[in-house]
């Protein structure tokens, strides 16, 4: 996975797929498997926060980078619209040099 940041957007690339999102909080919508999905990205307290809103609930993905720039932590919180409580998962990635 590669994440590129510009002054106005963030570009996520995984394999041969890429998508760019504006970092000003503007939602981009598209049709998903369970209905319309609105995705917005904004900087919050030094973290990049990506919010996915669907008819089934909300998923928030928070990206933080260590002070030395060598570790990326991704925390994903799913808050379903049903009567289930939220679920969290955290992934930690270390920089790999090629």
C-alpha positions as CSV (number, residue, x, y, z in Angstrom):
1,X,0.0,0.0,0.0
2,X,1.2,3.5,-0.8
3,X,-0.3,6.7,0.5
4,X,0.7,9.9,-1.2
5,X,-0.3,13.3,0.3
6,X,-0.6,16.5,-1.6
7,X,-1.7,20.0,-0.5
8,X,-5.3,19.2,-1.3
9,X,-5.7,15.4,-1.5
10,X,-4.6,12.0,-0.4
11,X,-4.0,9.2,-2.9
12,X,-4.3,5.6,-1.8
13,X,-2.7,2.9,-4.0
14,X,-3.0,-0.8,-3.4
15,X,-1.7,-3.0,-6.2
16,X,-3.1,-1.6,-9.5
17,X,-5.9,0.3,-7.8
18,X,-5.7,4.0,-6.8
19,X,-8.2,6.5,-5.5
20,X,-7.8,10.1,-4.6
21,X,-9.8,11.9,-2.0
22,X,-9.9,15.7,-1.1
23,X,-8.6,16.4,2.4
24,X,-11.0,19.2,3.1
25,X,-13.8,17.0,4.4
26,X,-15.8,17.1,1.2
27,X,-17.7,13.8,0.8
28,X,-17.3,11.7,-2.4
29,X,-20.2,9.4,-3.0
30,X,-20.4,6.1,-4.9
31,X,-22.6,3.1,-5.1
32,X,-21.4,0.3,-2.9
33,X,-22.6,-3.3,-2.4
34,X,-25.0,-2.2,0.4
35,X,-26.1,1.1,-1.1
36,X,-24.7,4.6,-1.4
37,X,-21.3,5.2,0.4
38,X,-20.1,8.7,1.3
39,X,-16.4,9.0,2.0
40,X,-14.8,12.0,3.4
41,X,-11.2,12.7,4.5
42,X,-9.9,15.5,6.8
43,X,-6.9,16.3,8.9
44,X,-7.7,16.2,12.7
45,X,-5.1,16.8,15.3
46,X,-2.3,15.7,13.0
47,X,-4.1,12.5,12.0
48,X,-5.7,11.7,8.7
49,X,-9.3,10.7,9.4
50,X,-11.3,8.9,6.7
51,X,-15.1,8.5,7.3
52,X,-17.3,6.1,5.4
53,X,-21.0,6.6,5.9
54,X,-23.5,4.0,4.6
55,X,-27.1,3.0,5.2
56,X,-25.7,0.3,7.5
57,X,-23.6,2.5,9.7
58,X,-20.3,4.5,9.8
59,X,-16.7,3.4,9.6
60,X,-13.9,5.7,10.7
61,X,-10.3,5.0,9.7
62,X,-7.6,7.0,11.4
63,X,-4.1,7.1,10.0
64,X,-1.2,8.3,12.3
65,X,2.5,8.3,11.6
66,X,5.2,8.0,14.2
67,X,7.4,11.1,14.9
68,X,10.3,9.5,13.0
69,X,8.1,8.6,10.0
70,X,8.8,4.9,10.1
71,X,5.6,3.5,11.5
72,X,2.0,3.9,10.3
73,X,-0.8,3.1,12.6
74,X,-4.3,2.5,11.2
75,X,-7.2,2.4,13.6
76,X,-10.6,1.3,12.1
77,X,-13.8,1.8,14.1
78,X,-17.1,0.4,12.7
79,X,-20.2,1.7,14.3
80,X,-23.1,-0.2,12.8
81,X,-26.6,1.3,12.5
82,X,-28.0,-1.9,14.1
83,X,-28.1,-2.5,17.8
84,X,-24.6,-3.9,17.9
85,X,-21.8,-1.9,19.6
86,X,-18.8,-0.5,17.7
87,X,-15.9,-2.7,16.7
88,X,-12.3,-1.5,16.6
89,X,-9.2,-2.9,14.9
90,X,-5.7,-1.4,14.9
91,X,-3.0,-2.3,12.4
92,X,0.6,-1.2,12.7
93,X,2.9,-1.0,9.6
94,X,6.6,-0.4,9.6
95,X,8.3,1.4,6.7
96,X,10.0,-1.0,4.2
97,X,12.8,0.4,2.1
98,X,13.2,-1.2,-1.3
